[in-house]
């Protein structure tokens, strides 16, 4: 009897505990369901892509250079000078002390409607607002040719040649030049990648090896017949503060480690035709490290596209010596995302191609870039043959 009473008391003590546990479980279940519903309705996000390091770097000098470019071309177009008469002879990286910039040499072919003295007034007026940061030095080469040397903050940044219609008539006729446009840093945003793939242009797609959507983008590219290359992460000058992302080749790595990583990255993107560097302003300057990369490309019959994130890159010289087909970019199209700037860079790309026969532009998966390419489709097609980057591999790109 005593035992029965103890048992009943024990049951009474356990009952509240059971009710508490049941309540906790019910609340937990409701909370879990609520979280699942929230997550299912929340917008899906991925890590932000690590875009190509900006070259030239953002400095007061390069800011002034951008202002010069804008002033010159605004003046040219307002005066009705045809794009075909604006020829980019050189766009080359330059390095002096701590300063890096791109030196531009262009030729403007003038007709009787735009004589030299009139252009002199146009240029002087356009650039006068930029003084004292910008200095102009004019040189008369002959009756039919003048040269303007432009200096920004004391650095030689532009050389503009003027020539007359008589000289223009001597210029040999050419077929349409070739242009390749490479979209870098693909892998993080699937929808924007699909939009670039579906553009009516044979773009070359440069895909990062360890990004969230790499496999899906590769599949979409194959389905649409687009050329793929590996966007190989490499150490930049600002490392580790500036990170090239996962899977990067670093200057401290041994040869075998570099070979293993290159092999692993290439396997992750089946069907690639070549490789270009993601960042790499430090790594591409190191001949011993780049030689390992080149040997792996040669063994697989792949080409190398130098993104030219450093004016001291050894990639092209080394590739030529080792027998690897290679080329380099002519311009970055979208360092500045304003539509005016992107379209200016497209004109620069066309100008280089008209002068040399070919040019390569590198851009990134921005909505602004996509819109400008869509707007420029007809202009690009009517002024150049758009080809995959592999078509230009092996050519000596003297303008990059």
C-alpha positions as CSV (number, residue, x, y, z in Angstrom):
1,X,0.0,0.0,0.0
2,X,2.8,2.4,0.9
3,X,4.6,1.4,-2.3
4,X,1.5,2.2,-4.4
5,X,1.2,5.7,-2.9
6,X,4.9,6.4,-3.6
7,X,4.4,5.3,-7.2
8,X,1.4,7.6,-7.6
9,X,3.3,10.6,-6.2
10,X,6.2,9.8,-8.6
11,X,3.8,9.9,-11.6
12,X,2.4,13.2,-10.5
13,X,5.9,14.7,-10.4
14,X,6.8,13.4,-13.9
15,X,3.6,14.6,-15.5
16,X,4.5,18.4,-15.5
17,X,8.0,17.5,-16.9
18,X,6.5,15.6,-19.8
19,X,4.1,18.5,-20.5
20,X,7.1,20.9,-20.6
21,X,9.0,18.6,-22.9
22,X,6.1,18.2,-25.3
23,X,5.6,22.0,-25.3
24,X,9.2,22.6,-26.1
25,X,9.1,20.0,-28.9
26,X,6.0,21.6,-30.4
27,X,7.4,25.1,-30.2
28,X,10.7,23.9,-31.7
29,X,8.8,22.2,-34.6
30,X,6.8,25.3,-35.3
31,X,10.0,27.4,-35.2
32,X,11.7,25.0,-37.7
33,X,8.8,25.2,-40.1
34,X,8.8,29.0,-39.9
35,X,12.5,29.1,-40.6
36,X,12.1,26.7,-43.6
37,X,9.3,28.8,-45.0
38,X,11.3,32.0,-44.6
39,X,14.4,30.6,-46.3
40,X,12.3,29.2,-49.2
41,X,10.9,32.6,-49.8
42,X,14.0,34.6,-49.2
43,X,16.1,35.7,-52.2
44,X,18.9,33.3,-53.0
45,X,22.3,35.0,-52.7
46,X,25.8,33.9,-53.4
47,X,29.2,35.3,-52.5
48,X,30.1,38.4,-54.4
49,X,32.5,37.8,-57.3
50,X,36.1,39.0,-56.9
51,X,36.5,41.0,-60.1
52,X,39.8,41.5,-61.9
53,X,42.0,44.0,-60.1
54,X,41.7,47.3,-61.8
55,X,44.5,48.2,-64.2
56,X,45.5,50.9,-64.5
57,X,45.2,51.5,-60.7
58,X,43.0,54.3,-59.4
59,X,45.4,57.2,-58.9
60,X,45.3,61.0,-59.5
61,X,47.3,60.4,-62.7
62,X,44.9,57.9,-64.1
63,X,42.0,60.1,-63.2
64,X,43.6,62.9,-65.2
65,X,44.2,60.5,-68.1
66,X,40.5,59.6,-68.1
67,X,39.6,63.2,-68.3
68,X,41.9,63.7,-71.3
69,X,40.4,60.7,-73.1
70,X,36.9,62.1,-72.6
71,X,37.8,65.6,-73.7
72,X,39.5,64.4,-76.9
73,X,36.8,62.1,-78.0
74,X,34.0,64.5,-77.1
75,X,35.6,67.1,-79.3
76,X,36.3,64.7,-82.2
77,X,32.7,63.4,-82.3
78,X,31.2,66.8,-81.9
79,X,33.1,67.9,-85.0
80,X,31.8,65.0,-87.0
81,X,35.1,63.2,-87.5
82,X,34.4,59.6,-88.5
83,X,35.3,56.8,-86.2
84,X,37.2,55.1,-89.1
85,X,39.5,58.1,-89.2
86,X,40.5,57.7,-85.5
87,X,43.2,55.0,-85.3
88,X,44.7,53.8,-82.1
89,X,48.4,53.1,-82.9
90,X,49.4,52.1,-79.3
91,X,47.8,51.4,-76.0
92,X,50.6,50.2,-73.7
93,X,51.1,49.9,-70.0
94,X,53.8,52.1,-68.6
95,X,55.5,52.1,-65.3
96,X,57.6,54.8,-63.7
97,X,58.5,54.6,-60.0
98,X,55.2,54.1,-58.1
99,X,53.1,55.2,-61.1
100,X,51.3,53.0,-63.6
101,X,49.3,54.2,-66.5
102,X,48.4,53.3,-70.1
103,X,50.1,55.3,-72.8
104,X,47.9,56.0,-75.8
105,X,49.1,56.9,-79.3
106,X,46.4,57.6,-81.9
107,X,46.3,59.0,-85.4
108,X,43.5,61.3,-86.6
109,X,43.1,61.5,-90.4
110,X,41.6,64.8,-91.5
111,X,39.9,65.8,-94.7
112,X,39.6,69.3,-96.2
113,X,36.5,69.8,-94.1
114,X,38.6,69.5,-90.9
115,X,42.0,71.2,-91.6
116,X,44.9,71.0,-89.1
117,X,44.4,74.6,-87.8
118,X,40.8,73.9,-87.0
119,X,41.7,70.7,-85.1
120,X,44.4,72.7,-83.3
121,X,41.7,75.0,-82.0
122,X,39.4,72.1,-81.1
123,X,42.1,70.3,-79.1
124,X,43.4,73.3,-77.3
125,X,39.9,74.4,-76.3
126,X,39.0,70.9,-75.1
127,X,42.1,70.5,-73.0
128,X,42.4,74.0,-71.7
129,X,39.9,73.3,-69.0
130,X,42.2,70.5,-67.6
131,X,45.1,72.8,-67.1
132,X,47.4,73.1,-65.1
133,X,47.3,69.3,-64.5
134,X,47.6,68.7,-68.3
135,X,50.2,70.2,-70.5
136,X,50.2,70.2,-74.4
137,X,53.4,70.2,-76.5
138,X,52.8,70.7,-80.3
139,X,55.3,69.5,-82.9
140,X,55.0,70.2,-86.7
141,X,56.4,67.2,-88.5
142,X,55.5,68.4,-92.0
143,X,52.9,70.5,-93.9
144,X,50.5,67.5,-93.7
145,X,51.4,66.1,-90.3
146,X,51.3,67.5,-86.7
147,X,51.9,65.8,-83.4
148,X,50.5,66.7,-80.0
149,X,52.3,65.3,-76.9
150,X,50.2,65.4,-73.8
151,X,51.5,65.3,-70.3
152,X,49.3,64.7,-67.2
153,X,50.9,65.6,-63.9
154,X,54.2,65.6,-65.6
155,X,53.9,62.1,-67.1
156,X,53.8,61.5,-70.9
157,X,50.4,60.0,-71.5
158,X,49.2,60.7,-75.1
159,X,50.6,61.2,-78.5
160,X,48.1,62.4,-81.1
161,X,49.2,62.4,-84.8
162,X,47.3,64.5,-87.3
163,X,47.4,63.8,-91.0
164,X,45.6,65.0,-94.1
165,X,43.4,63.3,-96.7
166,X,46.4,62.9,-99.1
167,X,48.0,60.6,-96.6
168,X,44.8,58.8,-96.0
169,X,44.5,57.9,-99.7
170,X,47.8,56.1,-99.4
171,X,46.5,53.8,-96.7
172,X,45.9,50.3,-98.0
173,X,42.4,49.0,-98.0
174,X,41.8,46.2,-95.5
175,X,39.1,43.6,-94.8
176,X,37.2,43.9,-91.6
177,X,39.6,43.4,-88.6
178,X,39.1,40.6,-86.1
179,X,38.0,41.3,-82.5
180,X,37.6,38.9,-79.6
181,X,35.7,39.8,-76.5
182,X,36.4,37.8,-73.3
183,X,34.0,37.8,-70.3
184,X,36.1,37.3,-67.2
185,X,35.2,36.2,-63.7
186,X,32.2,34.0,-64.5
187,X,31.0,31.6,-61.9
188,X,29.1,33.4,-59.2
189,X,26.0,34.7,-60.9
190,X,24.3,32.2,-63.1
191,X,21.6,34.4,-64.6
192,X,24.0,37.2,-65.8
193,X,26.3,34.5,-67.2
194,X,23.3,33.1,-69.2
195,X,22.6,36.6,-70.5
196,X,26.1,37.0,-71.8
197,X,26.1,33.5,-73.3
198,X,22.8,34.2,-75.2
199,X,24.1,37.5,-76.7
200,X,24.3,37.2,-80.5
201,X,28.1,37.4,-80.3
202,X,30.7,34.6,-80.2
203,X,32.1,35.7,-76.8
204,X,34.8,33.8,-75.1
205,X,33.8,32.9,-71.5
206,X,36.5,32.9,-68.8
207,X,35.3,30.8,-65.9
208,X,36.7,30.7,-62.3
209,X,37.4,27.1,-61.2
210,X,35.9,27.1,-57.7
211,X,32.9,29.2,-58.0
212,X,29.4,28.2,-57.0
213,X,27.9,28.0,-60.5
214,X,31.0,27.0,-62.5
215,X,29.5,23.6,-63.6
216,X,26.2,25.1,-64.7
217,X,27.9,27.9,-66.7
218,X,30.1,25.3,-68.4
219,X,27.1,23.2,-69.3
220,X,25.2,26.3,-70.7
221,X,28.3,27.4,-72.7
222,X,28.6,24.0,-74.3
223,X,24.9,24.0,-75.2
224,X,25.3,27.3,-76.9
225,X,28.6,26.7,-78.7
226,X,30.5,29.3,-76.7
227,X,34.3,29.1,-76.3
228,X,35.5,28.4,-72.7
229,X,38.8,29.3,-71.1
230,X,40.0,28.8,-67.5
231,X,40.2,32.1,-65.5
232,X,43.2,31.0,-63.4
233,X,43.6,32.9,-60.1
234,X,47.1,34.2,-59.4
235,X,48.7,36.3,-56.7
236,X,48.3,40.1,-57.1
237,X,50.7,42.7,-55.8
238,X,48.4,43.5,-52.9
239,X,48.2,40.0,-51.5
240,X,47.0,39.0,-48.9
241,X,45.1,42.3,-48.4
242,X,43.9,41.9,-52.0
243,X,42.7,38.3,-52.4
244,X,42.4,36.4,-55.7
245,X,40.0,34.0,-54.2
246,X,40.2,30.2,-53.7
247,X,42.6,28.0,-55.6
248,X,45.1,30.8,-56.5
249,X,48.7,30.2,-57.6
250,X,51.0,31.9,-55.1
251,X,54.7,32.9,-55.5
252,X,55.7,30.8,-52.5
253,X,54.4,27.5,-54.0
254,X,56.7,24.8,-55.2
255,X,56.6,23.6,-58.8
256,X,54.7,20.4,-58.1
257,X,52.1,22.2,-56.1
258,X,51.5,24.6,-59.1
259,X,51.3,21.7,-61.5
260,X,48.7,19.9,-59.3
261,X,46.5,23.0,-58.9
262,X,46.6,23.8,-62.7
263,X,45.6,20.2,-63.4
264,X,42.8,20.3,-60.9
265,X,41.4,23.6,-62.2
266,X,41.5,22.4,-65.8
267,X,39.7,19.2,-64.9
268,X,36.9,21.3,-63.3
269,X,36.1,23.1,-66.6
270,X,36.0,20.4,-69.3
271,X,36.4,21.6,-72.9
272,X,38.5,24.7,-72.3
273,X,40.6,26.0,-75.2
274,X,43.0,28.1,-73.1
275,X,43.8,30.0,-69.9
276,X,44.0,33.6,-68.8
277,X,45.0,35.1,-65.5
278,X,42.7,36.3,-62.8
279,X,44.5,39.1,-61.0
280,X,48.2,37.9,-61.1
281,X,50.0,41.3,-61.2
282,X,52.7,39.7,-59.0
283,X,52.7,36.1,-60.2
284,X,52.8,36.9,-64.0
285,X,56.1,38.9,-63.4
286,X,57.8,35.7,-62.1
287,X,59.5,33.8,-64.9
288,X,60.2,30.6,-63.0
289,X,56.6,30.3,-61.8
290,X,55.0,31.2,-65.1
291,X,57.3,28.6,-66.9
292,X,55.5,25.9,-64.9
293,X,52.1,27.1,-66.0
294,X,53.3,27.4,-69.7
295,X,54.7,23.9,-69.6
296,X,51.3,22.5,-68.5
297,X,49.5,24.5,-71.2
298,X,51.9,23.3,-73.9
299,X,51.4,19.6,-72.8
300,X,47.7,20.1,-73.3
301,X,47.8,22.2,-76.5
302,X,46.1,25.1,-74.8
303,X,46.7,28.8,-75.5
304,X,47.4,31.6,-73.0
305,X,45.8,35.0,-72.9
306,X,47.7,37.5,-70.8
307,X,45.2,39.8,-69.1
308,X,48.1,42.3,-68.7
309,X,47.4,43.3,-65.1
310,X,51.1,44.2,-64.9
311,X,53.2,46.1,-67.3
312,X,56.1,43.8,-66.3
313,X,54.3,40.6,-67.2
314,X,56.7,38.0,-68.7
315,X,53.8,35.8,-70.1
316,X,54.0,36.7,-73.8
317,X,57.8,36.5,-74.1
318,X,57.9,33.3,-72.2
319,X,55.1,31.7,-74.2
320,X,56.9,32.5,-77.4
321,X,60.1,31.0,-76.2
322,X,58.4,27.8,-75.0
323,X,56.2,27.4,-78.1
324,X,52.8,28.1,-76.4
325,X,50.3,30.0,-78.6
326,X,49.6,33.2,-76.7
327,X,48.2,36.7,-77.1
328,X,47.2,39.5,-74.7
329,X,44.3,41.9,-74.1
330,X,44.2,45.2,-75.8
331,X,41.8,47.0,-73.5
332,X,39.6,46.4,-70.4
333,X,36.1,47.5,-71.5
334,X,34.5,48.2,-68.1
335,X,36.9,49.4,-65.4
336,X,34.5,52.4,-65.3
337,X,30.9,51.3,-65.5
338,X,29.4,54.4,-66.9
339,X,27.8,53.8,-70.3
340,X,29.8,56.6,-71.9
341,X,33.1,55.1,-70.6
342,X,32.2,51.5,-71.7
343,X,31.2,52.7,-75.2
344,X,34.4,54.8,-75.4
345,X,36.4,51.7,-74.6
346,X,34.5,49.8,-77.3
347,X,35.5,52.5,-79.8
348,X,39.1,52.2,-78.6
349,X,38.9,48.4,-79.2
350,X,37.6,49.0,-82.7
351,X,40.3,51.7,-83.3
352,X,43.1,49.3,-82.3
353,X,41.7,46.6,-84.5
354,X,41.4,48.9,-87.5
355,X,45.1,49.7,-87.2
356,X,46.6,46.3,-86.4
357,X,44.0,43.9,-87.9
358,X,42.9,42.5,-84.5
359,X,42.3,43.4,-80.9
360,X,41.0,41.7,-77.7
361,X,38.8,43.3,-75.1
362,X,38.2,41.9,-71.6
363,X,35.0,42.7,-69.7
364,X,33.2,41.5,-66.6
365,X,29.7,40.2,-65.8
366,X,28.1,43.5,-65.0
367,X,24.6,44.5,-66.1
368,X,26.0,47.8,-67.4
369,X,28.5,46.0,-69.6
370,X,25.8,43.6,-70.9
371,X,23.5,46.6,-71.9
372,X,26.3,48.4,-73.7
373,X,27.3,45.3,-75.7
374,X,23.6,44.8,-76.6
375,X,23.4,48.5,-77.7
376,X,26.7,48.1,-79.7
377,X,25.9,44.8,-81.4
378,X,25.3,46.3,-84.9
379,X,28.3,48.6,-84.6
380,X,30.6,45.8,-83.6
381,X,29.3,43.5,-86.4
382,X,29.5,46.1,-89.1
383,X,33.1,47.2,-88.2
384,X,34.7,43.9,-87.2
385,X,34.6,40.2,-87.4
386,X,33.9,39.0,-83.9
387,X,35.8,35.8,-83.2
388,X,36.7,33.5,-80.3
389,X,39.9,34.4,-78.5
390,X,41.5,31.2,-79.7
391,X,41.4,32.6,-83.3
392,X,43.9,35.3,-82.2
393,X,46.2,33.1,-80.1
394,X,49.8,33.1,-81.4
395,X,49.5,36.5,-82.9
396,X,52.1,39.1,-81.7
397,X,49.9,41.7,-80.0
398,X,52.0,44.8,-80.3
399,X,49.4,47.1,-78.9
400,X,48.7,45.6,-75.5
